[in-house]
Amino acid sequence: MDSHATAVKITMTWNIKPESEQDYFEFVIRELIPGIQRSGAELSDAWATVYGSGPQITVGALLPSLNRARQFLSSPEWNTLYDRLLGFVQDYSMKIIEARGGFQL
């Protein structure tokens, strides 16, 4: 993958900690989504698993290049959001993949 020109998607999954749902949803709406957008990423997907054993939440964010994704993930704003997110969730996982049209895991 060309780290300079190929668009990438950061996919993140997690489960909401029991009894943290209300605080979690307030954080997502008030801080996480606006913070990701301010950092230059474009939210592309948000999925909730209602039935089955997969991660409860899956989120995708698009960035124009691998280098830009690395800058995003090492930014002070993302680190603050990430630390706050971990207070509400468990089983967090993240990967960077080449962006393609349609649903991607």
Buried (B, 14 or more C-beta within 10 A) or exposed (E): EEEEEEBBBBBBBBBBBEEBEEEBEEBBEEBBBEBBEEBBBBEBBEBEEEEEEEBBBBBBBBBBBBBBBBBBBEBEEBEEBBEEBEEBBEEBEEEBEEBEEEEBE
